Amino acid sequence: MKFLFDFFPILAFFIAFKVTGDSESGIYTATAVLMAASFIQITVYWLMYRRFENMHLITLGVVLLFGGATLLLHDERFIQWKPTVVLWIFALVALGSQFIGQKNVFQRMIHYSDERITAPEFVWFRLNIGLVVFFFLLGIANIYVAYNFDRAIWVDFKVFGITILNLIFMGGAMFYMFQHADIPEDMLPKDQDANTEE
């Protein structure tokens, strides 16, 4: 459910672009829809939980800045840079968390769902640095696609490519973590739990 909620602005952008067509006016309309959808997302989240999520605030700020520049200057390169800027901001935050605070970003992400999960420090370190490198490279990939392929391909990559790559990375990270972490029994797959009891 949360994934769909987080995905809402990007989905709105994609639908608006496909409806209005692959043109300059289409990308500008989709950009305006993205800005509006991001604002709606953060408003609805606050009404539901009476708090803001840092990820939503950062994304909204970058969307308004780069989306506004796209519309005011009629230059789609600004909105094409938006995913890269967001990814690199998250990469810097993750890197900084390695030296500031008791938990790095990856560890906080996991403990947000269940604080009972424990792992050696080197595991959290590797996962967090992996996240930093992944976000940095994904930001480069976004710019590469934006500058070397046509507008429609970039939109598809922004919506589906980045999302799929994120899911693949997180799947691999979870697999690695489950190999080294101490996972509560109620979170283990049933077959693995049964093997443990034997």
Secondary structure as GFF3:
##gff-version 3
##sequence-region A 1 198
A	DSSP	alpha_helix	2	20	.	.	.	ID=ss1
A	DSSP	alpha_helix	24	49	.	.	.	ID=ss2
A	DSSP	alpha_helix	54	73	.	.	.	ID=ss3
A	DSSP	alpha_helix	77	97	.	.	.	ID=ss4
A	DSSP	alpha_helix	105	113	.	.	.	ID=ss5
A	DSSP	alpha_helix	121	148	.	.	.	ID=ss6
A	DSSP	alpha_helix	151	156	.	.	.	ID=ss7
A	DSSP	pi_helix	157	161	.	.	.	ID=ss8
A	DSSP	alpha_helix	162	180	.	.	.	ID=ss9
A	DSSP	three_ten_helix	185	187	.	.	.	ID=ss10
A	DSSP	alpha_helix	190	197	.	.	.	ID=ss11
###
